[in-house]
């Protein structure tokens, strides 16, 4: 990011800075999406473990002659756990889609940064060529003036 002699940034540097900020923001959003997905997966696993434990307990209770009321309560609780697990599956699937979309946004932002870097580099190269021409012209003018002074 090259400042101009007057301390201002040129348009290409500003474009690159804007693209870099967008890329950084997209990366932060991706990290948040990944974190949310991981939290939902952990929650889903806990619910699955609870449901498996209650199913195991119910099987043991049936073998052990558990009271009918206890069995009914366990079944109702297992039904609630199953609903919670279904909700968790849906939330995890949505979080996965969000993460994938955010990953695509990061890739797109990175492409914009790359494009802005190329544009800035091209502008710098054009500027160097222009400055070299101006400097060469000044040297040619000076050489011409010296030649004229010597011949005069």
Secondary structure, 3 states (H helix, E strand, C coil): CCECCCCCECHHHHHHHHHHHHHHHHHHHHHHHHHHHHHHHHHHHHHHHHHHHHHHHHHHHHHHCCCHHHHHHHHHHHHHHHHHHHHHHHHHHHHHHHHHHHHHHHHHHHHHHHHHHHHHHHHHHHHHHHHHHHHHHHHHHHHHHHHHHHHC
